[in-house]
Amino acid sequence: MDRIAIIGAGNVGGALYRSLKGVVGEDALLVCDTHEAQLAKLGARHAFREADAAAREAEAVIVAVKPQQFTVLAGSLKTPLGGKLVISVMAGVTLANVARALGAAATVRCMPNLGAQVGRGATAWIAAPDCSPAQVGLARSIFRATGIEIEVHDEALLDAFTALGGTGPAYFFYLTELLAENAQAMGFSAEQSRVLAHEVLSASARLLESGERSAADWRRAVTTPGGTTAAAMQAFDEHRFAVAFRAGLEAARRRSADLSRG
Ligand SMILES: NC(=O)c1ccc[n+]([C@@H]2O[C@H](COP(=O)([O-])OP(=O)(O)OC[C@H]3O[C@@H](n4cnc5c(N)ncnc54)[C@H](OP(=O)(O)O)[C@@H]3O)[C@@H](O)[C@H]2O)c1
C-alpha cells in the first residue's frame, strides 16, 4: 500500500485528507502541519509537526502549503525525494520549480477547485515525463478521490483551467448574488431574494445532474419564441454578455500565467 504524506493541512490539504481517508484508509495517510490546531481538526491517526518526518515514511508527498511558504518547506526537507512521487497543489509554482526546489523528478502539478471541500472537486493536472505509469496511476486515483480529474499535457492549460474550473464556482456565486440583488430591487424582501436565488442555482444544478438534457438543451427547452426567456437572452446578446464573460475568463487566465512567471 502506498503511503501518502500531505504537507499542509489547511483548506486544500484538509479536503484532500477527508476525501482520501474514505478511499485509502487512515493508515495510508500521514498528515503534517506546523499548527497543532489544524491537525486536531482532522483527527488524523498519523499526524506530524515536521514535514521531513512525514515525507520520509511516504511513497507520495502532496505539497499543500501556500506558494510563499514553499521555500522554507523545501529547505526543511532533508529526506531525498528522488524516488518519490511529489504532487504540488500550489497555484503558480511550475513543475520545473517544484522539481528544482525539492530535487524530485517524478513531479505532478495540479489545480484543484473549491468543490473538493464537498467531495465534488474538479482537478486539472500534469505529470512530468519522469513519473512512472504506476506513479501517474497513483496521482490519478488521488484526484479521483476528490471528484473529477482532467489530465493535460501542456502546462499552460493549467492557467486556462484556473480561469475556468478554479475560479469557476465564483462565477456562479456572482450570478446568484446578481439574481438576489435584482430580486430585492424588484420588490422582494432580502430573505425572499436570497432563498429565491439559491434555489434557482441549486435546482438548475440538479436538473443538469439528472443527465436528461445538456445545459443548452435545458435552456432551449425553457425558451419559448417571443416569451420571457427569449426577451432576456436577446437583451443579454445586445449587451454583449458573452463577450464580457469571455473577457473575464481571459483576464483570469492571464493573471494565472503572470503569477506562474513570478
Ligand atoms: N484554497 C483554494 O481554494 C486553492 C485552490 C487551488 C490551489 N490552492 C493552493 O493550495 C495551497 C494551499 O492553500 P490553502 O488554502 O489550503 O492554504 P492554507 O489553508 O493556508 O493551508 C496551508 C497549511 O500549511 C501549513 N504550513 C505552512 N508551512 C508548512 C510547513 N513547512 N510544514 C507543514 N505545514 C505548513 C500552514 O500553516 P500556517 O498557518 O502557518 O500558514 C497551513 O495550515 C496553496 O499553494 C494554494 O495556491 C488553493
Ligand as a Chemical Component Dictionary entry (heavy atoms), coordinates in Angstrom:
data_LIG
# 
_chem_comp.id                   LIG 
_chem_comp.type                 NON-POLYMER 
_chem_comp.pdbx_formal_charge   0 
_chem_comp.three_letter_code    LIG 
# 
loop_
_chem_comp_atom.comp_id 
_chem_comp_atom.atom_id 
_chem_comp_atom.alt_atom_id 
_chem_comp_atom.type_symbol 
_chem_comp_atom.charge 
_chem_comp_atom.model_Cartn_x 
_chem_comp_atom.model_Cartn_y 
_chem_comp_atom.model_Cartn_z 
_chem_comp_atom.pdbx_ordinal 
LIG N1  N1  N 0  -7.794 27.448 -1.322 1  
LIG C1  C1  C 0  -8.096 27.096 -2.569 2  
LIG O1  O1  O 0  -9.271 27.057 -2.979 3  
LIG C2  C2  C 0  -6.997 26.669 -3.532 4  
LIG C3  C3  C 0  -7.332 26.317 -4.839 5  
LIG C4  C4  C 0  -6.311 25.889 -5.690 6  
LIG C5  C5  C 0  -4.991 25.813 -5.222 7  
LIG N2  N2  N 1  -4.701 26.182 -3.951 8  
LIG C6  C6  C 0  -3.321 26.055 -3.493 9  
LIG O2  O2  O 0  -3.305 25.176 -2.398 10 
LIG C7  C7  C 0  -2.257 25.530 -1.497 11 
LIG C8  C8  C 0  -2.797 25.521 -0.096 12 
LIG O3  O3  O 0  -3.834 26.505 0.029  13 
LIG P1  P1  P 0  -4.779 26.528 1.292  14 
LIG O4  O4  O 0  -5.848 27.500 1.013  15 
LIG O5  O5  O -1 -5.100 25.129 1.674  16 
LIG O6  O6  O 0  -3.727 27.138 2.381  17 
LIG P2  P2  P 0  -3.840 27.083 3.955  18 
LIG O7  O7  O 0  -5.254 26.904 4.381  19 
LIG O8  O8  O 0  -3.061 28.257 4.469  20 
LIG O9  O9  O 0  -3.082 25.730 4.344  21 
LIG C9  C9  C 0  -1.706 25.578 4.348  22 
LIG C10 C10 C 0  -1.308 24.985 5.677  23 
LIG O10 O10 O 0  0.063  24.570 5.609  24 
LIG C11 C11 C 0  0.701  24.970 6.815  25 
LIG N3  N3  N 0  2.145  25.051 6.588  26 
LIG C12 C12 C 0  2.867  26.096 6.139  27 
LIG N4  N4  N 0  4.155  25.762 6.044  28 
LIG C13 C13 C 0  4.285  24.485 6.478  29 
LIG C14 C14 C 0  5.378  23.587 6.644  30 
LIG N5  N5  N 0  6.617  23.944 6.353  31 
LIG N6  N6  N 0  5.130  22.346 7.103  32 
LIG C15 C15 C 0  3.869  21.966 7.422  33 
LIG N7  N7  N 0  2.783  22.785 7.304  34 
LIG C16 C16 C 0  2.986  24.024 6.829  35 
LIG C17 C17 C 0  0.054  26.291 7.104  36 
LIG O11 O11 O 0  0.295  26.741 8.396  37 
LIG P3  P3  P 0  0.274  28.370 8.678  38 
LIG O12 O12 O 0  -0.998 28.587 9.390  39 
LIG O13 O13 O 0  1.475  28.604 9.494  40 
LIG O14 O14 O 0  0.310  29.097 7.401  41 
LIG C18 C18 C 0  -1.399 25.973 6.845  42 
LIG O15 O15 O 0  -2.016 25.361 7.951  43 
LIG C19 C19 C 0  -1.745 26.903 -1.942 44 
LIG O16 O16 O 0  -0.474 26.734 -2.507 45 
LIG C20 C20 C 0  -2.742 27.365 -2.977 46 
LIG O17 O17 O 0  -2.075 28.067 -4.009 47 
LIG C21 C21 C 0  -5.664 26.605 -3.093 48 
# 
loop_
_chem_comp_bond.comp_id 
_chem_comp_bond.atom_id_1 
_chem_comp_bond.atom_id_2 
_chem_comp_bond.value_order 
_chem_comp_bond.pdbx_ordinal 
LIG N1  C1  SING 1  
LIG C1  O1  DOUB 2  
LIG C1  C2  SING 3  
LIG C2  C3  SING 4  
LIG C2  C21 DOUB 5  
LIG C3  C4  DOUB 6  
LIG C4  C5  SING 7  
LIG C5  N2  DOUB 8  
LIG N2  C6  SING 9  
LIG N2  C21 SING 10 
LIG C6  O2  SING 11 
LIG C6  C20 SING 12 
LIG O2  C7  SING 13 
LIG C7  C8  SING 14 
LIG C7  C19 SING 15 
LIG C8  O3  SING 16 
LIG O3  P1  SING 17 
LIG P1  O4  DOUB 18 
LIG P1  O5  SING 19 
LIG P1  O6  SING 20 
LIG O6  P2  SING 21 
LIG P2  O7  DOUB 22 
LIG P2  O8  SING 23 
LIG P2  O9  SING 24 
LIG O9  C9  SING 25 
LIG C9  C10 SING 26 
LIG C10 O10 SING 27 
LIG C10 C18 SING 28 
LIG O10 C11 SING 29 
LIG C11 N3  SING 30 
LIG C11 C17 SING 31 
LIG N3  C12 SING 32 
LIG N3  C16 SING 33 
LIG C12 N4  DOUB 34 
LIG N4  C13 SING 35 
LIG C13 C14 SING 36 
LIG C13 C16 DOUB 37 
LIG C14 N5  SING 38 
LIG C14 N6  DOUB 39 
LIG N6  C15 SING 40 
LIG C15 N7  DOUB 41 
LIG N7  C16 SING 42 
LIG C17 O11 SING 43 
LIG C17 C18 SING 44 
LIG O11 P3  SING 45 
LIG P3  O12 DOUB 46 
LIG P3  O13 SING 47 
LIG P3  O14 SING 48 
LIG C18 O15 SING 49 
LIG C19 O16 SING 50 
LIG C19 C20 SING 51 
LIG C20 O17 SING 52 
# 
